């Protein structure tokens, strides 16, 4: 089932190039008041994370909670991440270029929250976390050595 309101929201945010606190409120209250109801909605939010770099911190929290709740409690069997669910999550979180910091966080939280997770998702989550940490370390190093402008 297509959530047209969510699609229009994502299009508007991508066009604007940023997602602020009011946008997060709109997403939570008006567009997804009952949370994520299907994989398509999760896919749209994960794609939005990859498409827009300037997002309010509340967006990461909202998307993490909603994707974890959907994957762990919304799909059957409850609390169990099956091989098929693991394959979908890994592909959706990774996108074409690998997981973002938010994607890595979501994968780790799903593994923590689920009663049982397929080994594919566990391996993916650990690899994503490692890659995210290496990227953050490299950026911090480049900033401190003057090779990259540091944030004020």
C-alpha positions, 0 to 999 in steps of 0.5 A: 500500500502506498502512503502518498502523504509520506511520498509527498513529504519525502519529495518536499524535504529532498527539494528543500535539502533539509529536514528541521524540527517542525518537519519531524513533528509533522512526520510523527504527528500527521504522516505516520501517527501510528508508526511504520505500517509497511516495508515501503514506508521504512524504505522511503525513510531510509532513502530520505536519510541517504538523500538529505544530509541536513536533518534535525537530530529528532529525525534519527531518533524517530526513524530508529524507533519506528524501523526497530518497532516495525521490524521487531514487533510489526512483522511476524514472527514477533521478536524474530528477525528471519533470514528473509527479513534480514535480507530486506533490512540489510539491502534497504539500510545499505542502499547503493553506497553502504549504510549511513550512520543512522542505518548502522544505528538502526541495524545495531538496535534491531539486533539488540531489541530482537529476541533472535536475529538471523546471522546475516543481519548480525554480521551486517550490523557489526560491519556497518558499525565498524565502517561508521566508526572508521569514517568518523575517526578519519574525519576527526583526524582530517579535521585536527590535521588541518586537511579538512575544515572543522565545524565551529 
